Amino acid sequence: MSSPTPEFLSRLVSIVGAEGHSTDPEVLAPHLVEWRGRWRGNTPILLLPKTTDEVSRIVAACHDAGVGIVPQGGNTGLQGGQIPGAHGNEVLLTLSRMNRVRSVDPIDNSMVVEAGMTLLAVQQAAAEHDRLFPLSLGAEGTCQIGGNLATNAGGIHVVRYGNARSLVLGLEVVLPDGRVWDGLRALRKDNTGIDLKNLFVGSEGTLGIITAAVLKLFPRHRQVSTVFAAVPSIEAAVALLGHTQHRVEDAVLAFELLPHSALELVTRHIPGTVNPLGEVSPFYVLFDLTAPRALAESVIESALENGIVTDATIADSPSKGQALWRIRESLPDAQKNEGASIKHDVSVAVSRIPAYVAEAEKQIRALIPDCRPVTFGHLGDGNLHLCVSRPVAMRDADFLAMRDPVNHIVHDLAHEAGGSISAEHGIGIGKREEIRRYKSAVELELNTRIKQALDPRGIMNPGKGVG
Ligand SMILES: Cc1cc2nc3c(=O)[nH]c(=O)nc-3n(C[C@H](O)[C@H](O)[C@H](O)COP(=O)(O)OP(=O)(O)OC[C@H]3O[C@@H](n4cnc5c(N)ncnc54)[C@H](O)[C@@H]3O)c2cc1C
């Protein structure tokens, strides 16, 4: 990669104008660090283009000069893919000024949005037309839909609607040579060759910059029942998932597992949170059903009868439902108060989760006695965040020095169980080396060839992702 010269930077400024860039260290600072402080970078300039044409001209200039370019959305990614290199030779580009709804079509149930809209703004725009855009995750007020598509984000509604890939019909992408691919088609069926949009979804900004998308819309839920249930084991939680799906068919909207250690962390550190049940249980399940309360009650009654649930509460108002979800959503913040933790984002088949978690936690405890595993997450998708907080008496640095052996335990076991070492957070910088242990030579070569075909000069988000 070339270093950006003053002349090159002037060329970029002439494309975006005074309002479309910054070199002010105070403005740049929050864009140069991942939110937990795990990765830090540098850049000579932050670019804030307002149109696809400006993005196209910026990328063409980078291509001509051989300068690396890093797309950044809301900077909520958890693998550092959005942070430029520490050497400071890459330009940073965010689409936060490209935040318009281009059109909404309630008959086709689709909307065209610019990639810099926050996920929350996209959800709200859909709601204004009495439609639902179902992607939902803890960072939704900050993350951008472009970042969600670039990471193929998951979130809490995957069990019902699939991940970001399932929610997009078409894309507009600025390619690494500056050309624009206009794939903004709203078709549900289009078998005219390779589905190009799927190359860019999940490619973490390494193949191009997503500037706009056609999203799928759905009918809004008229009724949601939120249930918080105590279960004696992870086996029981898995049984409750099957039990519930059998009774309500596709009305399971979200299905999350929390161990007692998670509830305890949240109630200790997040003001206003309490255990919603009278009893302490080894595990809890928090789930939403798009079904009337009476159906949720009958699901719980039969689960109590056959012993897979020992206690439960059903929220009797939306605000009580939100209070239950706050427990789940504030867990990452609560964990920060407990010192260093080593986090994972694995998936295995739902049926294999109980044995997988038991073995992983057993091996980690043998490696680091007194460490505190907090395994929680999207049980309905077979996707758990196996997080390990440091022993109370251990220094952060000593604990983090064990990251590689802990990762190998968690990832080797997931791989042996036919699972994935990154179910929803991508590869970024954080798993770039680790993924080489698990992807086959054929997969690695295909990734590299696709990267080389689209970005032969290697300017698009250098050093990130698989290829
Ligand atoms: C509290 C919290 C909860 C979270 N919960 C979830 C969850 O449940 N499920 C989940 O999947 N993730 C979750 N995440 C991770 C994160 O929110 C998602 O990965 C999100 O999709 C990232 O979006 P972003 O706009 O912040 O992207 P960024 O972090 O800015 O970027 C992420 C990657 O996408 C690339 N990128 C960004 N915008 C574009 C674009 N327009 N074109 C091309 N490439 C681009 C970047 O280069 C980078 O590689 C959570 C994060 C936090 C902090």
The ligand as an ORCA input file, in Angstrom:
! r2SCAN-3c Opt
* xyz 0 1
  C     -23.891     -3.979     22.567
  C     -23.643     -4.700     21.266
  C     -24.492     -5.745     20.902
  C     -24.291     -6.421     19.697
  N     -25.134     -7.435     19.362
  C     -24.971     -8.072     18.192
  C     -25.854     -9.120     17.809
  O     -26.755     -9.510     18.547
  N     -25.668     -9.699     16.597
  C     -24.657     -9.301     15.760
  O     -24.546     -9.851     14.663
  N     -23.794     -8.335     16.106
  C     -23.927     -7.712     17.295
  N     -23.051     -6.727     17.647
  C     -21.931     -6.392     16.748
  C     -22.214     -5.208     15.790
  O     -23.203     -4.372     16.278
  C     -22.598     -5.719     14.409
  O     -21.511     -6.402     13.858
  C     -23.019     -4.608     13.436
  O     -23.588     -5.224     12.302
  C     -21.879     -3.700     13.004
  O     -22.429     -2.567     12.356
  P     -21.645     -1.171     12.323
  O     -22.411     -0.226     11.492
  O     -21.322     -0.719     13.687
  O     -20.330     -1.577     11.542
  P     -18.810     -1.275     11.896
  O     -18.471     -1.813     13.225
  O     -18.507      0.153     11.674
  O     -18.096     -2.144     10.766
  C     -18.137     -3.544     10.791
  C     -17.523     -4.092      9.494
  O     -18.334     -3.720      8.385
  C     -17.596     -2.928      7.450
  N     -18.507     -1.900      6.958
  C     -19.217     -1.002      7.678
  N     -19.999     -0.275      6.875
  C     -19.795     -0.709      5.618
  C     -20.331     -0.370      4.348
  N     -21.237      0.584      4.186
  N     -19.869     -1.051      3.252
  C     -18.943     -2.033      3.386
  N     -18.411     -2.384      4.559
  C     -18.841     -1.748      5.666
  C     -16.398     -2.397      8.222
  O     -15.303     -2.149      7.373
  C     -16.144     -3.534      9.200
  O     -15.356     -4.536      8.585
  C     -23.213     -6.042     18.855
  C     -22.367     -5.000     19.220
  C     -22.567     -4.338     20.417
  C     -21.636     -3.207     20.760
*
